Amino acid sequence: MGKQLSKVQTVERSIITKFRKGIWSKFLKAVKAYSLIEAGDKIAVCVSGGKDSFLLAKLMQELKRHSEIPFEVEFISMNPGYNEENAKLIEENAQLLEIPLKTFYSDIFEVTDVIGGESPCYLCARMRRGFLYARAEELGCNKIALGHHLSDVIETTLMGMLYGGQIQGMLPKLRSNNFNGMQLIRPMYCIAEDDIIHWQHYNDLKFIACACKKTEGLALGEQGYSARQEVKEIIKRVKEKNPDVEASVFKSIHNVQLDTMPCYKKDGKVHFMEKFEEGR
């Protein structure tokens, strides 16, 4: 009889065996296709406490063990004002999954409660990003890694069209405008949320959701209703008739036909296409 694996060993093995096709291979695909990790990088892996960021942390650990490219990682977690129960769960999961978190604190929830208005999520996200960049810079990192996945990319694209009146994607890599030399990378760019949820359930793991004051009363892992949730429902309904709908949307942001567009916006300035200008 073979040696019984520990919980963390079971979780790690599942990533490169059972979930090799849906998670591990797609993680490697994104890292390679978009040149997300380079020799000499020191990357701050940002762990918010949800399923996505904890999976990202495990993926980065596995990559560091097996990659021929030398790079360093720091695992950072910001507590923006979580209640005691959620903060404890994050700490317990970090111990369970053997992720050496460096936790720091901020007053983001308190600030957004006061000035966030009816829709504090945008302000919260921007403030979180700034705090994470600053902490990563203090640790000598040149990149931060976030747990956004394929489904986030698809939903963001559709939300921009349906609610924002714009065609706007989510980049796998971008440079910070406010922190010189810093980049943001999204190594889970090609991984579908359904596969992440399957990985979580298969390993019997429990994570927090957003955990802000607008959602902390929800059941563990449950999401509040929002425009993003509405888009999720739209995709789900379309998927019943067209199983490839998500792949099609993802492909579309890599296959923009500018010849069919009247104009585009870059750096805040509108540029009309040459063919459109000729017919004006």
C-alpha positions, 0 to 999 in steps of 0.5 A: 500500500502506497504512502497516503498523501497529505491534503496539500499533496492531494491538491497539488497532484490534482492540478497536474493530473486530473486537471492537467487539461483544463487548468495546468495546460491552459495556465502554461499556455497563457504564460508562454503565449503572452510572455508573462514570466521572464528570467529574473522576474520577482512576482507578487502573487496577490491572494484575495482569499477566493478560489481564483487567487488561491488556485493562482498561488498553487499554480505559481508554486508548481511552476516555480518548482518545475520551470527552467526559467529562474524567477522569484515569488512573494505571496501577498494578501491585503486585508481591506477590512474583512470581518473576523470570520473571513480573515480567519478562513483566509489564514487557515486556507493559506496554512492548509495549502502551504502558501507563505502569505505576507498579510498587510492591512488597509482601510479600503472598506471603510473608505468605500463605505463613506465615498463609494456611493451606490456602486463602490466596487469600481473604487474598491478595485482601483484602491486595492490595485494601488495598495497591491502595487505599492506593497509589491514595490516595497518587496522588490517585485517588478510584477503583480499577478492577479487571478482573473480567468477566461470567464472574467475576460469574456464577461468583461468584454460583454459587459462593456458592450451591453452596459458601457457602450464600448468594446473593451477587453481585459489584457493578459499583461499591462504596464502600470501608469503610476508605478514605474517598471511594474507590470500586472499579469494574469496567468489564469487568462485561458482557464475557465471558471467552471474548471476552477469550481470543479477543482475546488469541489473535487478537493473539498476546499472552502473559500470566501467570495468578495467578502466586502460589507455588501456581500459578507452576509451571503453564504460561503462562496455565493456572489451577490447579484450584479451586472456581471452575474446577469451577463453570466446568466446570459452566457449560460442561456446562450450556451445551451444552444451554442456550447462554443459561445465562450470560445467564440467571444474569447477568439473575437478579442484576438481577431478584431476586424478594424476594417469594419469599424468606423473608429477606435479609441487609443489613449483617450483619443478617438481615431476614425478609420481611413476608409470611414473618413473617405466616405464622410 
